[in-house]
Amino acid sequence: MRAFVAERGFALERVSTRANANTARVLKLYRKGRLERGCDAYALVLRCDTLEIAQVFALGKPAVRDGELVFT
C-alpha cells in the first residue's frame, strides 16, 4: 500500500479500501475487510509522513500502540 500511495500517487483511501476488501474476500473472511454493519470492526491508524502503522484497534479495543502489541 505504501508504494502505491508514496511512489505512484494513488489516494490512500482508495488503496486501503480495495486492499482490505480484496484480501478478506480471497481469504474467505466474510466479516472482515470493510467497516459496515455485521462486520468485525478493525481499524488501522497510520503515520501521515511515513504511512507506518501507529495503532491498530481490533473489535473496538487497542491491539497495537506505537508498534507494540498491547494485548494477545
KETORMAR-238533 format. One line per 10 residues: for each residue x, y, z of N, C-alpha, C. Coordinates in pm, 1 decimal, padded with zeros to 6 digits. Example, Ala and Ser with C-alpha at 12.3 -4.5 7.8 and 13.67 -1.06 7.14 Angstrom:
01319.0/-00569.0/00780.0/01230.0/-00450.0/00780.0/01320.0/-00330.0/00780.0 | 01285.0/-00225.0/00708.0/01367.0/-00106.0/00714.0/01290.0/00003.0/00787.0
//
This chain:
00082.3/-00118.4/00000.0/00000.0/00000.0/00000.0/00086.3/00124.2/00000.0 | 00194.1/00119.7/00078.1/00280.9/00237.3/00087.8/00336.4/00275.8/-00048.9 | 00377.5/00177.0/-00127.9/00433.7/00204.9/-00260.1/00330.9/00268.2/-00352.7 | 00209.5/00218.4/-00351.4/00106.0/00275.6/-00437.1/00076.7/00420.4/-00400.5 | 00078.6/00452.1/-00271.7/00048.3/00587.9/-00227.6/00168.8/00679.3/-00245.1 | 00282.5/00640.3/-00189.5/00400.3/00727.5/-00188.1/00467.1/00739.7/-00324.1 | 00476.8/00629.5/-00396.4/00551.6/00631.4/-00522.6/00465.2/00653.4/-00646.0 | 00339.8/00610.3/-00638.7/00255.2/00618.7/-00757.6/00143.1/00720.0/-00746.0 | 00126.9/00779.7/-00627.4/00031.5/00887.8/-00611.4/-00114.5/00848.3/-00598.1 | -00142.3/00721.9/-00571.8/-00281.1/00680.2/-00550.2/-00331.3/00733.7/-00416.3
-00459.7/00756.4/-00405.6/-00519.1/00803.0/-00280.3/-00518.6/00689.4/-00178.3 | -00474.2/00718.8/-00056.7/-00467.4/00618.0/00048.9/-00603.5/00553.8/00072.9 | -00710.4/00632.0/00072.6/-00843.7/00578.5/00097.7/-00881.3/00471.5/-00003.9 | -00848.0/00496.4/-00127.4/-00883.1/00401.5/-00234.3/-00799.5/00274.4/-00224.8 | -00670.2/00290.2/-00202.5/-00580.9/00174.7/-00193.5/-00615.8/00088.1/-00073.0 | -00634.5/00150.1/00043.0/-00660.7/00071.4/00163.8/-00795.5/00001.4/00157.0 | -00896.2/00066.4/00103.4/-01028.6/00005.1/00090.9/-01022.3/-00118.9/00003.8 | -00958.6/-00106.4/-00109.6/-00950.1/-00221.3/-00201.6/-00859.9/-00331.4/-00147.8 | -00746.9/-00294.7/-00089.9/-00654.9/-00395.8/-00036.4/-00721.6/-00476.4/00074.0 | -00790.5/-00410.2/00163.7/-00857.4/-00480.2/00274.0/-00971.2/-00567.8/00224.6
-01056.7/-00513.8/00142.3/-01172.4/-00588.8/00093.8/-01128.7/-00708.0/00008.9 | -01032.9/-00687.4/-00079.8/-00987.9/-00796.4/-00166.4/-00918.0/-00906.4/-00088.0 | -00834.6/-00869.4/00007.4/-00764.7/-00969.1/00089.1/-00864.8/-01052.0/00169.0 | -00959.5/-00987.5/00231.9/-01060.8/-01058.8/00310.2/-01143.3/-01151.6/00221.1 | -01178.4/-01105.3/00102.2/-01257.8/-01187.2/00010.6/-01180.8/-01311.1/-00033.0 | -01055.6/-01295.0/-00072.4/-00973.1/-01407.6/-00116.5/-00955.0/-01509.8/-00004.5 | -00938.3/-01460.8/00118.2/-00919.6/-01549.9/00232.9/-01052.2/-01600.6/00291.1 | -01163.9/-01561.5/00227.1/-01298.3/-01601.7/00270.0/-01328.1/-01561.0/00414.5 | -01282.2/-01441.3/00450.4/-01309.3/-01383.2/00581.4/-01423.9/-01284.2/00562.3 | -01543.3/-01335.2/00557.8/-01659.0/-01257.7/00514.1/-01699.9/-01145.4/00607.5
-01659.0/-01149.5/00732.3/-01693.7/-01042.0/00826.6/-01578.5/-00943.4/00843.8 | -01479.9/-00949.1/00756.1/-01363.5/-00862.8/00767.4/-01343.4/-00785.0/00637.0 | -01255.7/-00684.1/00642.9/-01217.4/-00613.3/00521.9/-01294.9/-00487.4/00490.7 | -01396.3/-00457.8/00570.0/-01473.7/-00336.8/00546.6/-01543.2/-00296.2/00676.3 | -01575.3/-00169.7/00686.3/-01645.8/-00118.9/00804.1/-01792.5/-00099.5/00767.8 | -01874.2/-00195.9/00807.7/-02018.2/-00184.1/00788.3/-02089.5/-00276.7/00885.4 | -02217.0/-00258.0/00899.5/-02297.4/-00334.3/00995.6/-02279.5/-00484.2/00973.4 | -02257.5/-00556.2/01084.5/-02241.9/-00700.7/01079.1/-02099.6/-00748.1/01060.6 | -02008.3/-00656.2/01036.8/-01867.4/-00692.3/01017.5/-01789.4/-00668.4/01146.3 | -01677.5/-00740.5/01159.1/-01587.7/-00716.2/01271.9/-01519.0/-00582.1/01249.8
-01510.6/-00502.1/01353.2/-01451.9/-00368.9/01340.5/-01302.9/-00371.2/01372.3 | -01224.0/-00353.6/01270.2/-01079.2/-00340.9/01284.3/-01041.0/-00208.5/01220.6 | -00956.5/-00132.3/01285.0/-00914.6/-00003.1/01230.4/-00764.2/00010.7/01244.0 | -00704.6/00067.3/01143.1/-00560.5/00086.9/01136.0/-00533.0/00236.6/01131.2 | -00442.9/00283.9/01216.1/-00404.1/00425.6/01217.0/-00260.0/00432.2/01169.0 | -00237.6/00510.7/01062.9/-00104.5/00522.8/01003.6/-00044.1/00659.4/01031.8 | 00087.2/00666.5/01035.1/00157.4/00794.6/01045.5/00147.9/00864.5/00909.9 | 00114.7/00991.7/00910.8/00093.6/01066.8/00786.1/00216.1/01071.1/00697.1 | 00332.1/01094.3/00755.1/00452.2/01115.7/00673.9/00513.1/00987.8/00619.2 | 00504.0/00876.8/00692.1/00570.1/00752.3/00650.5/00474.2/00639.4/00618.3
00348.6/00654.8/00655.6/00246.4/00551.4/00642.5/00279.7/00425.8/00722.9 | 00361.9/00441.9/00825.4/00389.0/00331.1/00916.3/00269.9/00313.1/01009.6 | 00253.1/00190.1/01058.3/00142.7/00161.7/01149.5/00169.9/00227.7/01283.8 | 00075.2/00309.9/01328.9/00085.2/00374.5/01459.5/00001.3/00299.5/01562.1 | -00121.1/00263.5/01521.8/-00211.6/00193.0/01613.3/-00302.2/00100.1/01533.7 | -00346.5/-00004.6/01601.1/-00446.8/-00095.3/01545.3/-00551.6/-00118.0/01653.2 | -00676.9/-00110.7/01612.7/-00787.9/-00142.2/01701.6/-00857.2/-00266.1/01646.6 | -00878.1/-00365.0/01731.8/-00943.5/-00488.6/01691.6/-01066.9/-00509.6/01777.8 | -01180.9/-00520.2/01711.7/-01308.5/-00537.4/01780.9/-01329.6/-00428.6/01885.6 | -01286.7/-00306.1/01852.1/-01308.5/-00190.9/01938.7/-01207.8/-00172.9/02050.1
-01105.6/-00258.2/02055.6/-01005.3/-00248.0/02161.7/-00867.5/-00226.6/02100.8 | -00779.3/-00152.3/02171.1/-00643.5/-00133.1/02119.3/-00570.7/-00267.0/02109.1 | -00505.4/-00289.8/01995.1/-00428.2/-00412.2/01974.5/-00279.8/-00380.7/01957.7 | -00249.7/-00268.7/01892.0/-00110.8/-00225.9/01870.8/-00104.0/-00076.7/01899.9 | -00002.9/-00036.3/01974.8/00019.8/00105.2/02003.4/00168.4/00131.4/01988.4 | 00204.3/00228.2/01904.8/00344.6/00263.8/01878.4/00427.1/00142.6/01838.5 | 00368.9/00055.3/01756.5/00441.0/-00059.9/01705.6/00449.1/-00177.3/01800.1 | 00389.4/-00166.5/01917.0/00396.6/-00273.2/02017.1/00259.3/-00336.0/02038.5 | 00255.3/-00469.0/02044.5/00132.9/-00541.0/02074.2/00090.3/-00510.2/02217.0 | -00035.4/-00469.1/02236.0/-00082.0/-00434.3/02368.9/-00177.0/-00537.0/02428.9
-00221.0/-00632.9/02346.6/-00295.4/-00746.4/02402.3/-00275.0/-00866.6/02312.7 | -00294.7/-00982.6/02369.4/-00277.1/-01106.0/02292.0/-00403.5/-01188.9/02296.4
//
